Amino acid sequence: MSVNEKNEKIAVGMSGGVDSSVAAMLLKREGYNVTGVTLLLTDSGDDGADDAKKAAHEIGIEHRVYDLRETFAEKITDYFVNEYISGATPNPCVICNREIKFGEMRRIAHELGAEKIATGHYASVEYKNGRYLLKRTASSKDQTYFLSRLSQQQLAAAVFPLAGIEKDEIRKLALEAGLKTASKPDSQEVCFIPENDYAAFICRYKNIEAVPGSFIDKNSNIIGRHKGIINYTIGQRKGLGAFGRPMFVTAIDAANNTVMLGEESDQYSPGLIAEDMNWIAYENPPGEFRAEVRIRFRAKPAAATIQCAENRIKVMFDTPQKSVAPGQTVVMYDGDYVLGGGRILSAVKQP
């Protein structure tokens, strides 16, 4: 990043963590006119606003707080809960980045007179051949998966000061600068479910009770009773009961209130169907192309052939993949570049 000589105004999303604090600090050092922005998103009482305010003071920048709890509930919490109730496995962080952190945040930045917004994500943006491209960084903390559904307009406004820097170095920079966030631990759970008990949260949020139903095998034979579909996700092994052999969740049918169980070999799918595609590298994707595909954040990229039709794709893997979960985000890569991402609709059944 070159020194900014124009004192360009930039809004930095500050969560109260070390990454966003260092992002703001680095931009201030580069000569930007930085305003730290903290978004209040939940009623948990641990929104990071106080830590962000202190960090902004330590850095020497303006800090503002915006209450987006109602918007967050409508766009993220409702989505998350409804997906679970439908038997899907959502990834709220992907949608939050699109709708809140680079959606509502972009609107706020414009109100502040800033054209650019920055966050503490580990990623980079490159402008090439008329497209804003999302690119993996050398850091082991790469977060391009979570940014795969950002639009061209959002990527054009995005600045990622931490690109290529490892987490240990981030903490070192914060410590050297005297930032109190230097030793703050990373958040591990969904931000609006601090106790990490999804089922209990959903029941409270919707004022419902989980409805027990049947465990079935792949031949639709009833083999046991489940505690309600919101307690299960594809690939789950724990909490299923004893069946004399290891069993895993292989499908969830909300309409019939059944959870299908299978053995290890039943978890693998040759492909998937995805919808609601967001293309980053293409205005219009080729009818068929090859890519490395990730079916969830911690999954290793898998080689596959992608066939495109309108706003859906069919992905066929070179090697069957484990626990393809409807509702999750699928992301396609060409080397370090993100081609696009979308919502997994269904797994392709084994022949």
C-alpha positions as CSV (number, residue, x, y, z in Angstrom):
1,M,0.0,0.0,0.0
2,S,1.5,3.4,-1.0
3,V,1.3,6.4,1.3
4,N,-2.0,8.3,0.7
5,E,-1.2,11.9,0.0
6,K,-4.8,13.1,-0.6
7,N,-6.0,12.5,3.0
8,E,-8.8,10.3,1.4
9,K,-11.6,9.5,3.8
10,I,-12.2,5.9,4.5
11,A,-14.6,4.1,6.9
12,V,-13.2,1.1,8.8
13,G,-15.5,-1.5,10.3
14,M,-14.3,-1.9,13.9
15,S,-15.6,-4.9,15.8
16,G,-13.5,-4.4,18.9
17,G,-11.1,-7.2,17.8
18,V,-7.4,-7.1,17.0
19,D,-7.7,-7.5,13.3
20,S,-10.0,-4.5,12.7
21,S,-8.0,-2.4,15.1
22,V,-4.8,-3.0,13.3
23,A,-6.5,-2.4,9.9
24,A,-7.5,1.0,11.1
25,M,-4.1,1.7,12.5
26,L,-2.3,0.8,9.3
27,L,-4.6,3.0,7.2
28,K,-4.1,5.9,9.6
29,R,-0.3,5.4,9.1
30,E,-0.8,5.4,5.4
31,G,-2.3,8.9,5.5
32,Y,-6.0,8.1,5.2
33,N,-8.6,10.2,7.0
34,V,-10.0,7.2,9.0
35,T,-13.3,6.9,10.7
36,G,-13.9,3.8,12.8
37,V,-17.4,2.5,12.5
38,T,-18.9,-0.1,14.9
39,L,-22.2,-1.7,14.0
40,L,-24.5,-2.8,16.9
41,L,-26.0,-6.1,15.6
42,T,-27.3,-8.1,18.5
43,D,-28.6,-7.8,22.1
44,S,-26.0,-10.1,23.5
45,G,-24.2,-7.3,25.4
46,D,-20.8,-8.2,23.9
47,D,-20.9,-6.2,20.7
48,G,-17.3,-5.0,21.0
49,A,-18.3,-1.3,20.9
50,D,-16.4,-0.4,24.0
51,D,-13.2,-2.1,22.9
52,A,-13.5,-0.5,19.4
53,K,-14.0,2.9,21.0
54,K,-10.9,2.5,23.1
55,A,-8.9,1.2,20.1
56,A,-10.0,4.2,18.0
57,H,-8.9,6.6,20.8
58,E,-5.5,4.8,21.0
59,I,-5.1,5.1,17.3
60,G,-6.2,8.7,17.2
61,I,-9.2,8.4,14.9
62,E,-12.9,9.3,15.0
63,H,-15.3,6.6,16.1
64,R,-19.0,6.2,15.5
65,V,-21.6,3.6,16.5
66,Y,-24.6,2.7,14.5
67,D,-27.5,0.6,15.8
68,L,-28.4,-2.0,13.1
69,R,-30.0,-4.6,15.4
70,E,-33.3,-4.5,13.7
71,T,-31.8,-4.7,10.2
72,F,-29.5,-7.5,11.3
73,A,-32.4,-9.5,12.7
74,E,-34.4,-9.1,9.5
75,K,-31.5,-9.9,7.1
76,I,-29.4,-12.4,9.0
77,T,-31.0,-13.9,12.1
78,D,-34.3,-14.5,10.3
79,Y,-32.4,-16.1,7.4
80,F,-30.4,-18.3,9.7
81,V,-33.4,-19.5,11.7
82,N,-35.6,-20.1,8.6
83,E,-32.8,-22.1,6.9
84,Y,-32.4,-24.4,9.9
85,I,-36.1,-24.9,10.2
86,S,-36.2,-25.9,6.6
87,G,-33.6,-28.5,7.2
88,A,-30.7,-26.6,5.6
89,T,-27.3,-25.6,7.1
90,P,-26.8,-21.9,6.6
91,N,-23.6,-19.9,6.7
92,P,-24.6,-16.5,8.3
93,C,-21.2,-14.9,8.0
94,V,-21.3,-15.1,4.2
95,I,-24.7,-13.4,4.0
96,C,-23.7,-10.9,6.7
97,N,-20.7,-9.8,4.7
98,R,-22.9,-9.1,1.7
99,E,-25.9,-7.6,3.4
100,I,-24.4,-5.9,6.5
101,K,-20.6,-5.4,6.5
102,F,-20.3,-4.4,2.9
103,G,-24.0,-3.6,2.3
104,E,-25.3,-1.4,5.1
105,M,-21.7,-0.4,5.9
106,R,-21.3,1.0,2.3
107,R,-24.4,3.1,2.8
108,I,-23.0,4.5,6.1
109,A,-19.6,5.2,4.5
110,H,-21.3,7.3,1.8
111,E,-23.1,9.2,4.5
112,L,-19.8,10.0,6.1
113,G,-18.3,11.1,2.7
114,A,-16.2,8.0,2.2
115,E,-16.0,6.1,-1.0
116,K,-14.0,3.2,0.4
117,I,-14.7,0.9,3.3
118,A,-12.1,-1.3,5.0
119,T,-12.3,-4.4,7.3
120,G,-9.9,-6.7,9.0
121,H,-10.6,-9.6,6.6
122,Y,-7.7,-11.6,5.2
123,A,-8.2,-11.1,1.5
124,S,-7.3,-8.8,-1.4
125,V,-9.0,-7.1,-4.3
126,E,-7.4,-6.7,-7.8
127,Y,-8.8,-4.7,-10.7
128,K,-8.2,-6.6,-14.0
129,N,-9.8,-6.6,-17.4
130,G,-12.7,-4.5,-16.3
131,R,-13.6,-6.7,-13.2
132,Y,-12.8,-6.3,-9.5
133,L,-11.4,-9.7,-8.6
134,L,-11.3,-11.3,-5.1
135,K,-7.9,-12.9,-4.5
136,R,-6.6,-15.2,-1.8
137,T,-3.8,-13.9,0.3
138,A,-0.6,-15.7,1.4
139,S,-1.9,-15.7,5.0
140,S,-3.1,-19.0,6.5
141,K,-6.1,-17.0,7.7
142,D,-7.4,-16.4,4.2
143,Q,-11.2,-15.5,4.4
144,T,-12.1,-15.2,0.7
145,Y,-14.7,-18.0,1.2
146,F,-16.7,-15.6,3.4
147,L,-16.5,-12.8,0.8
148,S,-17.4,-14.8,-2.2
149,R,-20.9,-13.4,-2.6
150,L,-19.9,-9.7,-2.7
151,S,-21.0,-7.7,-5.7
152,Q,-18.7,-5.8,-8.1
153,Q,-19.8,-2.6,-6.5
154,Q,-19.0,-3.9,-3.1
155,L,-15.6,-5.2,-4.1
156,A,-14.8,-1.8,-5.8
157,A,-15.3,-0.1,-2.5
158,A,-13.5,-2.7,-0.4
159,V,-10.0,-2.2,1.1
160,F,-8.3,-5.1,3.0
161,P,-5.2,-3.7,4.8
162,L,-4.3,-7.1,6.3
163,A,-3.7,-8.8,3.0
164,G,-0.7,-11.1,3.2
165,I,0.0,-10.5,6.9
166,E,-0.1,-13.5,9.3
167,K,-2.0,-13.4,12.5
168,D,1.1,-13.5,14.7
169,E,2.4,-10.4,13.0
170,I,-1.0,-8.7,13.5
171,R,-0.8,-9.2,17.2
172,K,2.8,-8.1,17.3
173,L,1.9,-4.8,15.5
174,A,-1.0,-4.2,17.9
175,L,1.3,-4.9,20.9
176,E,4.0,-2.6,19.6
177,A,1.4,0.1,19.2
178,G,0.0,-0.3,22.7
179,L,-3.4,-1.4,21.5
180,K,-5.3,-3.2,24.3
181,T,-7.0,-5.5,21.6
182,A,-3.5,-7.1,21.0
183,S,-4.3,-10.0,23.4
184,K,-8.1,-10.3,22.7
185,P,-9.0,-13.8,21.6
186,D,-10.6,-14.5,18.3
187,S,-14.4,-15.1,18.2
188,Q,-15.1,-18.7,17.4
189,E,-18.9,-19.0,17.4
190,V,-21.8,-17.4,15.5
191,C,-21.8,-13.9,16.9
192,F,-25.5,-13.8,17.8
193,I,-25.5,-17.3,19.5
194,P,-22.8,-16.8,22.2
195,E,-23.6,-20.1,23.9
196,N,-23.3,-21.9,20.5
197,D,-26.5,-23.8,21.2
198,Y,-28.3,-23.3,17.8
199,A,-31.4,-25.4,18.6
200,A,-32.1,-23.6,21.9
201,F,-31.6,-20.2,20.2
202,I,-34.0,-21.1,17.4
203,C,-36.7,-22.2,19.8
204,R,-36.4,-19.0,21.8
205,Y,-36.3,-16.8,18.7
206,K,-39.3,-18.3,17.1
207,N,-41.1,-19.3,20.4
208,I,-41.4,-22.9,19.2
209,E,-40.5,-26.3,20.5
210,A,-38.4,-28.8,18.6
211,V,-40.7,-31.5,17.2
212,P,-39.4,-35.1,17.6
213,G,-39.6,-37.4,14.5
214,S,-38.1,-40.5,12.9
215,F,-34.5,-41.4,12.1
216,I,-34.7,-43.4,8.8
217,D,-32.1,-45.3,6.7
218,K,-31.5,-44.8,3.0
219,N,-34.4,-47.2,2.3
220,S,-36.8,-45.1,4.4
221,N,-37.0,-47.7,7.1
222,I,-37.6,-46.2,10.6
223,I,-34.5,-46.9,12.8
224,G,-35.0,-44.6,15.7
225,R,-36.3,-41.2,17.0
226,H,-34.7,-37.8,16.7
227,K,-35.2,-34.8,18.9
228,G,-36.2,-32.3,16.2
229,I,-34.5,-31.5,12.9
230,I,-33.0,-28.2,14.2
231,N,-30.7,-30.3,16.3
232,Y,-28.9,-31.9,13.3
233,T,-26.7,-31.0,10.4
234,I,-25.3,-33.0,7.5
235,G,-22.3,-35.1,8.5
236,Q,-23.1,-35.0,12.2
237,R,-22.1,-38.1,14.2
238,K,-22.5,-37.1,17.9
239,G,-25.8,-37.2,19.7
240,L,-27.5,-39.7,17.4
241,G,-27.8,-42.6,19.8
242,A,-26.5,-46.1,19.6
243,F,-26.9,-48.2,16.4
244,G,-24.2,-50.8,16.9
245,R,-22.0,-49.0,14.4
246,P,-21.0,-45.4,13.6
247,M,-23.8,-43.5,11.9
248,F,-23.9,-40.1,10.3
249,V,-26.6,-37.6,9.2
250,T,-26.9,-37.9,5.5
251,A,-30.1,-36.0,4.7
252,I,-32.8,-33.9,6.5
253,D,-36.4,-33.8,5.3
254,A,-38.3,-30.9,6.9
255,A,-41.5,-31.7,5.1
256,N,-41.7,-35.2,6.6
257,N,-39.7,-34.4,9.8
258,T,-37.2,-37.1,9.2
259,V,-33.5,-37.3,9.5
260,M,-31.7,-39.9,7.3
261,L,-28.7,-41.7,8.8
262,G,-26.1,-43.7,7.0
263,E,-22.7,-45.2,7.4
264,E,-19.3,-43.6,6.4
265,S,-19.6,-44.6,2.8
266,D,-23.1,-43.0,2.5
267,Q,-21.8,-39.5,3.2
268,Y,-20.1,-39.1,-0.1
269,S,-21.7,-37.3,-3.1
270,P,-20.3,-37.1,-6.7
271,G,-21.6,-33.6,-7.1
272,L,-24.0,-30.8,-6.2
273,I,-26.5,-28.3,-7.5
274,A,-26.2,-24.7,-6.4
275,E,-28.4,-21.6,-6.9
276,D,-28.3,-17.8,-6.3
277,M,-25.0,-17.6,-8.0
278,N,-22.7,-14.5,-7.6
279,W,-20.1,-14.3,-10.2
280,I,-16.9,-12.3,-9.5
281,A,-14.6,-13.2,-12.3
282,Y,-17.3,-13.3,-15.0
283,E,-20.2,-11.1,-16.2
284,N,-21.5,-14.2,-17.8
285,P,-19.8,-17.5,-16.9
286,P,-18.8,-20.1,-19.6
287,G,-21.3,-22.9,-20.1
288,E,-18.8,-25.3,-18.7
289,F,-15.4,-24.9,-17.0
290,R,-13.0,-26.5,-14.6
291,A,-12.3,-25.1,-11.1
292,E,-11.2,-25.9,-7.5
293,V,-14.3,-26.0,-5.4
294,R,-14.9,-25.6,-1.6
295,I,-18.2,-26.9,-0.2
296,R,-17.6,-25.3,3.2
297,F,-15.1,-23.0,4.8
298,R,-12.8,-25.7,6.2
299,A,-13.1,-28.1,3.3
300,K,-10.1,-28.6,1.1
301,P,-10.5,-27.4,-2.5
302,A,-11.7,-30.2,-4.8
303,A,-11.2,-30.4,-8.5
304,A,-14.5,-30.4,-10.4
305,T,-16.3,-29.6,-13.6
306,I,-18.9,-26.9,-13.4
307,Q,-21.9,-26.7,-15.8
308,C,-23.9,-23.4,-15.8
309,A,-27.5,-22.9,-16.7
310,E,-29.2,-19.6,-15.9
311,N,-28.7,-18.9,-12.2
312,R,-27.9,-22.5,-11.2
313,I,-24.8,-24.6,-11.6
314,K,-24.1,-28.3,-11.5
315,V,-20.8,-29.3,-9.9
316,M,-19.3,-32.7,-10.6
317,F,-16.3,-33.6,-8.6
318,D,-13.3,-35.6,-9.8
319,T,-13.5,-37.4,-6.5
320,P,-16.8,-37.7,-4.4
321,Q,-16.9,-35.2,-1.6
322,K,-18.1,-35.8,2.0
323,S,-21.1,-34.2,3.7
324,V,-22.4,-31.8,1.0
325,A,-24.9,-29.7,2.9
326,P,-27.8,-27.8,1.4
327,G,-27.8,-24.2,2.6
328,Q,-24.0,-24.0,2.8
329,T,-22.0,-21.8,0.4
330,V,-20.1,-23.3,-2.5
331,V,-17.1,-21.3,-3.7
332,M,-15.1,-21.8,-7.0
333,Y,-11.5,-20.9,-7.4
334,D,-9.0,-20.6,-10.3
335,G,-5.7,-20.6,-8.5
336,D,-5.9,-17.8,-6.0
337,Y,-8.8,-16.0,-7.7
338,V,-12.4,-16.5,-6.6
339,L,-14.6,-17.2,-9.6
340,G,-17.9,-17.0,-7.7
341,G,-20.1,-18.5,-5.1
342,G,-23.7,-19.6,-4.4
343,R,-26.0,-21.5,-2.2
344,I,-25.9,-25.3,-2.2
345,L,-29.4,-26.5,-3.1
346,S,-28.8,-30.2,-3.1
347,A,-26.3,-33.0,-3.3
348,V,-26.1,-35.2,-6.4
349,K,-27.1,-38.7,-5.3
350,Q,-24.7,-41.6,-5.7
351,P,-25.5,-43.8,-8.7
